[in-house]
Amino acid sequence: MTLNLDDVIATLIFLIFIVLVIAIIFIAIKGLRNSTKEKQLINQKLDTVLKS
């Protein structure tokens, strides 16, 4: 069995690409969660200001 260097490089690039895509999706989901938490905090502050 002979290892073709081109195949190895292509496989590595493909794996790196998949890892990057997963990381970008993870960061995007994390950012969306943070923005919803911030909106809730802003709404709570608005409610307290309006009540007083």
MODELLER restraints for C-alpha pairs under 7 A, 6 or more apart:
rsr = mdl.restraints
at = mdl.atoms
